[in-house]
């Protein structure tokens, strides 16, 4: 999908016509919804306090042209929150915003108050021990999934990190909402289970899409480069890796055909491992070999070299597993965050990173999404999984608008399964506007 800039400009001109046609259309929509569903917001007058970027205006126009139903795909740091504020500002309907984490619950509430000039008593949150139903309400996916959650009666439904919606426990949210207008926001709609089509049926098809490369080339996001750095296993690590992979491959040579008959090789292997010692041993060998590759000692040495090279810059270091986060923290005297970090310590660590008291920070998957990560210009992916989503999320942490060029390093262990995983996660989804 390529961005049809000219067509979108013409479309927006037609919708706008110096603002009159668009305003009249939206006024009619609001009146109709008010008469039919009583979901027109009363008691506040939102006013957008930021100047939208050109692509955000294009995205809003594309969403409106799709009758206010659709998914907008923009990179992390590209201002998806601003786009939602633009939609609320235009429609002026009772709005339900669904977010994946407690951190985002409070961030979105603050954004509505600050960027739309809405009084604090008109913006409520449901989650984190609070239950405040207001004209604009922010709620977590977990809370919205509860059968008694008050998610009806809203005219506009905004789903942040919308790729979470197709999860079995969350699908009913869109079905129970009843909102006529639906806006899905995500950087990475593609799911490992292939359920992105379900997302589109619940919220609406992709109506607008831009990639990090496109927005960086246009100056909206930082210029960036990606560099893959290969490291080697130590002789001892290589010997253990070879032995474990040998056990795994020997099992595959004998059992692959039987396990693949149902079409779900790994699912069948996991089921069989409950009663088959050979399957259980092979699965354990595969996991241990992967851990050796992901946590190679040479990665710590290479990380130390890169930190010295970028001594004066803010650097985020990502690892797939908390074990390596802890090792990096101890070996290199780095502050760290994992899912085990207490909330108050997490908040304090991020504040210190934001203020510059810390210039380096090691983290597990806890920083992939759902956390407002302070600005950094360098990311080091010491280990990661094979999904493009995780790679785009981590890249997005360093390409927010800035004058300095951003760089993302990937550390990959040679002659291991990690090489294939690194190739898979670099695959980009189809580019351009939907």
C-alpha positions, 0 to 999 in steps of 0.5 A: 500500500502506497501513500496517495498524498494527492488523493488524500489532499483532495479528499480532505479539501472536499471534506473541509471546504474551508471547514464548513462542510466538515463542521456541518457534517460532524454537527449533523452526526453529533445531533443524530447520535444525541437524538438516537443514543443520547451519547453527545458529550455535554458540559465541556467544549474540547479545543485541541491545544496542539498543531497537528502534523500533516500526516495526522490530518491525513489520517483523520481525513481517511478515518472520517472518509471510512465513516469513522470506523478504522485502524490507523497504523503509525510508528511509536512516537508518531503521535497516535494520541494526538490523532485520538484527540483530533477525533474527539475534538471533531466528533464531541461525543462521549468517548471511551478510551481503552489502554493496555496498562495502568501507566497508560491509563493515567497518561491518556487522562493527562493528555485529554486534560492537557491537549483538549483543555477538558476539565479534570472532573469530565475525564474519568478512569476505570482501573487501578482501584478507581471507577470514575465514569465520565463523558470521557473515560479511560479504561484498561483492557482488563477492566473493560473485559469484565462482564459488569464493566460500564462500556456502553453508552459511548459514541466513540470508542478509541482502542490504543495498542489495538492489536490487543483487542483480538485476544480471546478475553478482549474480543467482547469489548468491541461487541458490547461497546455499541459505539458507532464510531471506532478508532484503532491505534497501533504501530503493529497490527500484525499478530503471531496468531494471524488474528489481525483480520478479527481486529479489522472486523471489530474496529474497522479495516486499516484506513491509514498507514505510515512506516518509521522510514517514511516519517523519518525521511519527511523529518517527522521522526529522527533520522535513524540507522540500524546495525546488526553486530555479530558475536561468537560463542565461547568454546565452552558455550559452543560445545554445549550449544552443539550438544543440545542442538544435536539432541533436538535435531535427532528428535526431529529427524525421527518424529517430525512427520508424526508431529506435523500431521495436524498442522501445529508442530509445536503445539503437538510437541508441547502436548506430547511432552506431558507424557513422552520423556523423549519429547520433553527432553528434546523441548528442554534441549531446544530451550537451553540451546536458545538461551545459550545463544541469546545470553552469550557472554560476548554480548556483555563485552560488546554492550560495554564497548557500545556504551563506551562509544556512546558515553555522552548519549542516552542509551536503552538496552533491551533483552528478551529475558530478565536473566540477561537484564540482571547480568548486564545490570550487575556486570556493567553497573546499570540501572534496570527494569523488569516486570519484577521491579516494584511500581514506585522503583520503576517510576523513580528509575524512569524519572531519573532517566528522563532528568539525565541522572541516569543516562543508561538503562537496561530493560526486559520486555516491560518497556516494549509498550504501555510505558512512557519511556523518556527520550533516548537516541541509542537502543541496543537489542542484546536479545529479542524474539522473532516478531517484527512487532517487538523490533518496531516497538524498540525502534520507536523508543529512539526515533521520536523527533530530535535533531540527533540521528538515532541508532539501533544495534542488534547483537546476534550470535553467529551460527545459532538459531538467533540468526534466523530470528533476527532476519524474521523480526526485520521484515517490515509490513507492507508500507504506505497508506491503506 
